[in-house]
Amino acid sequence: MDIRQLKAFVAIAESGTFTAGAARVHVTQAAISMQIRQLETESRAQLFIRAPRRVILTEAGEKLLV
């Protein structure tokens, strides 16, 4: 877990989409997706529910955000 992954996580959580989160931290959508995939692997928890055109924090995601 590194600071880039955590910044990406917060950006997505606050903006509601991977695309908007990526723009917020100035990376591509593919790069931010990879960062979140790595963060989820390292934390052994799904952090977002991927819905069409938005994401929803899971319980684990809400705990990480606090």
HELIX and SHEET records of a PDB file:
HELIX    1   1 ILE A    3  SER A   15  1                                  13    
HELIX    2   2 PHE A   18  VAL A   25  1                                   8    
HELIX    3   3 GLN A   29  SER A   43  1                                  15    
HELIX    4   4 GLU A   59  LEU A   65  1                                   7    
SHEET    1   A 2 PHE A  48  ALA A  51  0                                        
SHEET    2   A 2 ARG A  54  LEU A  57 -1                                        
END                                                                             
